[in-house]
Amino acid sequence: MQAIHLKATARSAEWAASAVTWTLRRIVGVKDVAVLASLGIVSVLFDERVATTEQILAAVRRVGFDAKVL
């Protein structure tokens, strides 16, 4: 298992933590997602043999956020 922490900045004014959580949990290999909306931090626990950091970043970006690994 591997954990990554992302800084996610919304392109819109509304923080959609539930959309990010729902999207990431749909990725095969993602085991847990925690969002600290007030800080714009997303923590993801995933099986690196199944999912990749790039997949996770792409998923966050698809729901309208700029994201980078901390």
N, C-alpha and C positions, 0 to 999 in steps of 0.2 A: 504494500500500500504506500501511496505517496500523498502528501498534502501540499497544496499550493494556496497562496493567498494572492488575490487580485485586488487592484484598485480599479473600481468601476465608476466612471463618470457618466451621468445621464446626459444625453443630447437634448432631452426635453426637461421641463421643469419638474415633472413628476417622477419620483423614484418608484420603480416597479419591482420591488424585492420579490414578490410572489411570482412574477413572470420569469425572473432570473432563476429562482429556485426550481420552478416547474420545468424550465428548459434544460437545466443542467441535470436534473434527476432523470431525464429521459435518455441521457447518454449512457450506453452500455458501459459498465465499469465504474461509474460514479456511485460511491457508497453513501456519501453524506455531503450536505451543503449547508453552510451557515452564512447568513447575510447580516452585516452590521450596517444598516441603511444610513444611520446618522454619520458614519465615517466613510461610507462608500467602499467598504471592504467585503469581499466575498471569499470565503474559505471553502475549499473543495477537497474532499478525501476521495481518492480514486485508485483503481488498480491500473498501474502504469503498463501492465502487459496487455490491457484491453483498450484503454482510452489514453489519449495524449493531451498534453498541455495545449497544443495547437487546436485540437477539437474543442476544448473547453473555452478557450479565448474566442474562437469563431462563434460558438453558440451564444456567448454573452454579447458579442458585437451584433449578432443577428436580431437580438431583441432591443437594439437601439442604444447600447452603451459603448463608450470607449473603454477598453480594458487593457491593463498591463500587469505582468507578474511583479509582485513586490519582492 
